[in-house]
Amino acid sequence: METLDHFEEEYTPTSDEKTMAMLSHILTLVAGFIAPLVIYLIKRDESPYVRKHAAESLNFQISVAIYAAVSIPLIFIIVGVFTIIAIGILAFVLSIVATVKANEGQFFKYPLTIRLVN
């Protein structure tokens, strides 16, 4: 199990913390970056566990938006179509995996993520 920065090895999140961490990941499927942003702003001072999950989810959504924006001009040379599809599938699958990890009390680090929010 990967531990969070400066958390003790045996840190066990509460049920409410797990729920909020899960929501920060799964709600991105309907609300994009807005859900983790709201959760981050509300819970960042209350729970380091929720803050870390919401920040990671927000960073991933910002990264996905950047990757999609770069792929849009590439649609004219056909490559963009494939990259947009790949980004969409990757975002969906990784959001589900992160949701499951949050429910298990673990931390999931999204790959290829630009970490702007801490």
Secondary structure, DSSP 8 states (H G I E B T S, - for coil): ----TT--TT----HHHHHHHHHHHHTHHHHTTHHHHHHHHHHTTT-HHHHHHHHHHHHHHHHHHHHHHHHHHHGGGSHHHHHHHHHHHHHHHHHHHHHHHHHTT-----TT------
